[in-house]
């Protein structure tokens, strides 16, 4: 049974490596404006690749040790080749330590992606980095202690418990960030953190409890699923202007039916010729407030759906746009008798 477990773990790690290489190749197709996102996911993939390779080494060391079990830590005399015992222990603790590094990177990513604030960890240095420092110290001390001390097994269990607490801390910190964003901004489109949390947490839990090596595979699946949800937005974006295409209205209708979107007004910008659209897009994106949906209605017209309920703010935005661009403008509010879907049908 132990051999089967090791071979299955070996296969899971190999699958992780293949999937991550595929992800790195697919990221090359992302547009230039997604370079920062590409850099974060490249770092994620690189770290998990390292975790998978280290776990492969650990699995191979386990196979070489054969019947040597974790309960026998601290008994070097019972091992024919102590080098593999040192390798197995070093790989085990490095693998767990890298999982805490991964979660720290995840917190940094959330800070940037949700709040455009890459300095969150820097400002909260002791709050965010202390668990990482503790895990590094625990790893450095535990490797020789687990191998050489007569209390090796107990030291291993204590170290695993400490790492488990640190992981829970980072998970809770991530949930706090997500909750803060939701309170401030509401529903976040094209970002589903649970497709990340569930496989990552499940993979690590399986490995910690029953020693089946699914941590790298679970983390890989979480990264890929999160990446897919984020880049889904690209199929709704016009590559030349960055505005949404008309197929985006179908996505918005789904949100309306789920009670997650309620457009209350629209601004209409009409250009003299289609050739002006690319230049106008940069002007409009700079002047539009957040939570606006600029949709290309035709080759000369852009309809911007908003949640504003009064004309005053809309007129101010349109005047700002007209001050720097020769464009015809208009706006309309949703009627009291209209549903959100009926309003969208009227303006689009």
Secondary structure as GFF3:
##gff-version 3
##sequence-region A 1 348
A	DSSP	alpha_helix	2	26	.	.	.	ID=ss1
A	DSSP	three_ten_helix	27	29	.	.	.	ID=ss2
A	DSSP	three_ten_helix	32	34	.	.	.	ID=ss3
A	DSSP	alpha_helix	35	65	.	.	.	ID=ss4
A	DSSP	three_ten_helix	70	72	.	.	.	ID=ss5
A	DSSP	three_ten_helix	76	78	.	.	.	ID=ss6
A	DSSP	alpha_helix	82	115	.	.	.	ID=ss7
A	DSSP	alpha_helix	120	123	.	.	.	ID=ss8
A	DSSP	alpha_helix	125	148	.	.	.	ID=ss9
A	DSSP	alpha_helix	152	185	.	.	.	ID=ss10
A	DSSP	alpha_helix	194	210	.	.	.	ID=ss11
A	DSSP	alpha_helix	215	231	.	.	.	ID=ss12
A	DSSP	three_ten_helix	232	236	.	.	.	ID=ss13
A	DSSP	alpha_helix	248	257	.	.	.	ID=ss14
A	DSSP	beta_strand	265	270	.	.	.	ID=ss15
A	DSSP	three_ten_helix	274	276	.	.	.	ID=ss16
A	DSSP	alpha_helix	277	287	.	.	.	ID=ss17
A	DSSP	beta_strand	293	296	.	.	.	ID=ss18
A	DSSP	beta_strand	301	306	.	.	.	ID=ss19
A	DSSP	alpha_helix	311	324	.	.	.	ID=ss20
A	DSSP	beta_strand	328	333	.	.	.	ID=ss21
A	DSSP	alpha_helix	340	347	.	.	.	ID=ss22
###
